[in-house]
Amino acid sequence: MNKKLSKLFYRGMWHRKKEVAGVCIATMLASFFITCILLFQENMYQWQVAENFMRFGSWFVMQSSGEPYNTLKNSIYLDEPVEAGVYGTIYNRNWDKARGCIGYMTPEFMEQANIELDKGRLPENEKEIACDWTTLAKLGYNGQLGQEIVIKYYQNDNKSREDPERQAVYTLCGVFGDYSDVWEYGKYIPCGVITKEACEQLDSKESKVWLYSLKNTVRNKDYNSIYNELQGNITSKIFYNTSVYDFEAWGPKDIYNYIYILVMIIGVASLTYQVIGYQHGRNRFYKRIQLIGASKKQVHMMRLVENVTILVAAGVLGSFIAMFGARALCWYLEWYKGISFFKITAAIILKCILTILIAIVMSELVNVSMIRKSSGVWTENSKKKSKSKVSYNYKGKLKKNNLTWQMQVRISRSSGLGQRLGVRIFSLGVTAVIIFCFLNISNAVKDYKSIENMYDMTGFQQSDRSLEYTLPMTTKYSLENYIDNSNMDTMKYLLQKQVPLITRDEYITKEQESNEKAKNGRHTYVKSNEEVVRQLDITAHDIYCKPGNTSLLKGIDKSFLDKVEQLNGVESITYSCFESMRNWTWDSMDYEKMGARRFSKSSSNSKDKMTGYADKYLYTTYYLDADKILYDRLKQYAGSGFDYDSFADGEKIIVFVDKNPYEQYDDSIKEGSKINFHYYNVLLPGADRKMSSSSYFNIFDRGKDDVEYNFFYDAAIEKHLEDKIYAYQLVASERGRTYQSLLRTEYGASSEYLGLEYDMKYGTCVSPEAAGVVYVTDEIKNELKDIIPDFGYYTAVASKKLAETECEKQNELLEKIYGEELPEELKCELKDNTFTIKYNIAASYSATDNIVQIYCKSNDVIFTTNSELKSEYRTNVLNAFLEYGITMLAVIIINLLIITVLTKNRIENRTDKIVLLKRLGAGRSRIVRIFMIEVLRESLWCVFTLPLQMIIQFIVYRSQIKKI
């Protein structure tokens, strides 16, 4: 292209700057949109990874003792280790563990662990300390800088030595963000940080902690295999940062690729259309250039240069604006979140360039096609080739009242049957695609709604020691049958006949008779074949069932859950109660059907726990907030008499019965049975007994293992039991000290005491009605696993009101023992020991479940999660919106784009008719109205885009007709 043509070319572009600007803006928007999609795809992943690094550090493995292993130091995968020193476990003022250590950390260690100060500064001298918020809270401090912090520890971290208790006093100079209860292995690193010189003054030995990070050259994404390879080469345990490297960030690659291809097709089509439309308006200019001697090759080159100039300039500008805008937005997010994640990768830039190149190639192919169609030299006086005449047989007559309708009918028919049919078929196809996409989105949302009420996670803390179950029963037996059938019988006595429990009065009488005989040196012998009635307590052992270890009286630590509630993706946390330490009975109870022979301690000499049985409690009860949602879920398992009010008031419960060790269901519990929930069997003030006995419940567990306790013990007894109706004496022995009731001796007890003993062992605390009895199957377990994460042999679901009543009744019984109203420190108080968490849709891309699980593990909370199932449904919803939503949007855009092109072509082909209508006196509004009737008729074939089609085509017709 010579200088003269170049001058004409650029002058022509300048004269058409408005049209050029319009095409550039459209091109820029298309490029902007494509770049935004690519940036979102890449940086959504980078954001999730960066958040995990922020919470859990960038280290790969941790070594918790000794000097760095050569295997790790010389590994091709790992960088040089960074160190911290640990000098002992921190204890609070009551010598309870604060879950953390005292020691020092190097700056490199803190950087790799991503441990940062929330306020204050690092220690600078031997009298200063910095702690994280959780440690301060557990030590009983509020985090005010300058306050005195007392750190208790054991000499050389060994409390078994004589006089091992030590303490050190520091001034708080800084507070870290939480990490001791966030990290799964946070207990191994210092959470009370002092200088190295201060550590050397502690009466304890140093233990090193080393962190190793992955080298930047590592390209293997199978991190677990790398860890297993490293662990296999050393004998000691190293800890793997699973929170970061086993986390799978949300990012459906197939969906992303689909969206990119779809958006690129739309973008390229849009770019090509804009350029073709622009070039179509330049045809007159190029044909005039041919008149002054330009060859087709030169015209072709001018078209190409113009296309490249517009596409490259506008495309690059659109991509640059997208990148700059994304950088600004992510800069704000990085500042707000305190993380760094934004990246513009080479892949993003290459895909943007590829999109522009494809648009250039497409427009060039169209240009070549247009040039080939032109033949000869164009002149101003060139006449169009005459078209073959088409005759139409119009039945309608033109009248004043039907002129507009008849004109649009005749004009529409002049387009030919093929075009009219094609437009309608295309519109129907668009409608079908939109309906298909909408149905898939609605089905995904419907599936998610079906499990929306299911909790994502259920956690509970087993804070009490294990308590063996007792099965109280009255039996008739004979000594002869016991001897003759000793090999067949697995209980203490052969069970001849089970009869109801003896009454309170019978129990007192029999115990007093037995004690009187024993006191006088007389013993009762059972004669052969003589039938004897006796009260027996069968103790269930852990071969076939798990001992109860959770009560209503010890709650879960909610401090870490307050932090969990602030996480992105957590919708709500609700609290409830769970217990496994309470014994049950019911009137129709049948120990044969229960499989009691297998539960009995004497039933087997095996020490091996039976898989599938030993992990089940005998009795479990879940006390939940009685809302309508829970009631609706449970009523399908209940009979007709199950109403909301009776459930909420604790009068009715649902009982679930699992198979006993004989693989049979116990059918002795029926709908309508009264379930007797017994009292916690606390040890009465009496003879010298071990409080550590697994048959009694200790409400006041102080965490000491070397002292025996009665129910009322130590300071509580000294303070409250003097001059009460029961007299006590302090009994000192080698085993410790206890308080012995003078009313309960080896050979005698008052009837009052025996009555209280009966109440505590066999008395009924509450008796709700079984509104439904359900035999447990795998399907039932799966349906209810969010509210019953751990089914026992017998499981009840009740309202929280019932648990409150049980605590009140327990206190009433304890008041009888105590002799007057209980002081606050001796009262049984209901405490939440279970929590359930619901996530929202943001959990799918915020790593919520991963973070919550780490919180639970680091706080010794047992949990079950349904998040994998719900996450699948949530991801399906997001994917449906991305895949089918983008498809729907793309189809609509393509539909509107094609309709716009078709409208412009129709106007061009109908120019002579429009001119004729104007000459006959029709105004612009009348002509537009004629064409809009046709638009309305065709738009009805795709009602979803009808409003947009009407608006766009109205604008096109009105603007184009004005120019004619």
Buried (B, 14 or more C-beta within 10 A) or exposed (E): BEEEBEEBBEEBBEEBEEBBEBBBBBBBBBBBBBBBBBBBBBBBBBBBBBBBBBBBBBBBBBBBEEEBBEBBBEBEBBBEBBBBBBBBBBBBEEEEEBBBBBBBBBEBBBBBBBBEBEEBEBBEEBBBBBBBBBBBBBBEBEBEEEEEBEBBBBBBBEEEEEEBEBEBEBBBBBBBBBBBBBBBBBBBBBBBBBBBEBBEEBEBEBBBBBBBBBEEEBEEEEBEEBBEEBBEEEEEEBBBBBBBBEBEBBBBEEBBEBBBEBBBBBBBBBBBBBBBBBBBEBEEBBBBBBEEEBEEEBBBBBBBBBBBBBBBBBBBBBBBBBBEBBBEEBEEBBEEBEBBBBEBEEEBBEBBBEBBBBBBEBBBEBBEEBBEEBEEEBEEEEEEEEEEEEEEEEEEEEEEEEEBBBBBBBBBBBBEEEBBEEBBEBBEBBBEBBEBBBEBBEBBBEBBEEBBEBBBBBBBBBBBBBBBBBBBBBBBBBBBBBEEEEEEBBBBBBBBEBEEBBEBEBBBBBBBEEBEEBEEEEEEEBEEEEEBEBBBBBBBBBBBBBBBBBBBBBBBBEBBBEBBEEBBBBBEBBBBBBBBBBBBBBBEBBBBBBBBBBBBBEBBEEEEBBEEBBEBBBBBBBBBBBEEEBBEBBBEBBBEEBBBEBBBBBBBBBBBBBBBBEEEBBEBBEBEBBBBBBBBBBBBBBBBBBBBEBBBBBBBBEEEEEBBBBBBBBEBBEEBBEEBEBEBEEBEEEEBBBBBBEBBEEEBBBEBBBBBBBBBBBBBBBBBBBBBBBEBEEEBBEBBBBBBBBBBBBBBBBBBBBBBBBBBBBBEBBBBBBEEEBEEEBBBEBBBBBBBBBBBBBBBBBBBBBBBBBBBBBBEBBBBBBBEBBBEBBBBBBBBBBBBBBBBBBBBBBBBBBBBBBBBEBBEEBBEBBEEBBEEEBEBEBBBBBBBBBBBBBBEBBEBBBEBBBEBBBEBBBEBBEEB
